[in-house]
Amino acid sequence: MVGFITGDQAISLSDLSKEERRVLISNHYATLFNDERMKESIDYMEKDWVKEEYSDGCYVSNCPPGLITSPSGPTIRQREGRIHFCGTETAEIWNGF
């Protein structure tokens, strides 16, 4: 199961410990799915993007409206010599995922 926490909630939860976040998130899923077994996860992994130095708090970049579909949009996918750019930001479908 994958989930994203964004905005002010992400900033607030970033101040908690990983274990505190795990408990809150597991309890939320248990409530959401009406299943107490969700509180007993087999494993738990997270990425705190708020504390990520180079992305500055985001798991994907946000382009201004119209950039990707504009004439200059495809330039982010053009190779430069032997270097090819790829990633969520260069995707033509489901950009950001």
C-alpha positions in Angstrom: 0.0 0.0 0.0 1.3 3.4 -0.9 0.1 6.7 0.3 1.1 10.4 0.1 0.7 13.0 2.7 1.0 16.6 1.3 0.9 20.2 2.3 0.6 21.3 5.9 0.0 17.8 7.1 3.3 16.6 5.6 5.1 19.5 7.3 3.4 18.7 10.7 4.1 15.0 10.5 7.7 15.6 9.5 8.3 16.8 13.1 7.3 13.4 14.5 9.5 10.3 14.7 9.2 7.6 12.1 7.6 5.3 14.6 5.0 7.9 15.5 4.2 8.4 11.9 3.9 4.6 11.4 1.4 4.4 14.2 -0.7 7.3 13.0 -0.7 6.1 9.4 -1.5 2.5 10.3 -4.4 3.7 12.5 -5.7 5.9 9.7 -5.7 2.9 7.3 -7.4 0.7 9.9 -10.1 3.3 10.2 -10.3 4.0 6.5 -10.7 0.3 5.6 -12.5 -0.7 8.7 -9.9 -3.4 9.4 -7.9 -3.5 12.6 -5.4 -5.7 10.9 -4.0 -2.6 9.2 -2.5 -1.6 12.5 -0.2 -4.6 12.4 1.9 -3.9 9.3 4.4 -6.5 8.1 6.8 -3.8 7.0 6.8 0.0 6.9 9.0 2.3 4.7 8.7 6.0 4.2 10.4 8.9 2.5 10.1 12.2 4.3 10.3 14.6 1.3 10.0 17.6 3.6 13.5 16.9 4.8 14.9 16.0 1.4 17.7 18.5 0.7 17.7 18.5 -3.1 14.0 18.2 -4.0 13.0 20.8 -1.3 10.0 19.0 0.0 8.4 17.5 -3.1 8.4 14.0 -4.7 7.8 15.4 -8.1 8.3 18.8 -9.7 5.3 20.9 -10.5 5.3 22.6 -13.9 3.3 25.7 -14.5 0.0 25.1 -16.4 0.6 24.5 -20.1 4.3 23.9 -20.0 4.4 20.2 -20.9 1.9 20.7 -23.7 3.6 23.8 -25.1 6.0 23.7 -28.0 8.9 23.9 -25.5 7.6 21.0 -23.3 9.2 18.2 -25.3 12.7 19.7 -24.8 12.9 18.2 -21.3 12.9 14.8 -23.0 15.5 15.5 -25.6 18.8 13.8 -25.2 22.0 15.8 -25.1 24.7 13.8 -26.8 24.9 10.5 -25.1 22.9 11.8 -22.1 19.2 10.9 -21.9 16.9 12.5 -19.4 14.2 10.4 -17.8 12.0 10.4 -14.8 8.6 11.4 -13.7 8.9 14.9 -15.0 9.7 13.6 -18.5 6.8 11.2 -18.7 4.3 11.9 -21.5 1.6 9.9 -19.6 1.0 10.0 -15.8 3.5 12.8 -15.4 4.7 12.7 -11.8 4.2 9.0 -11.1 
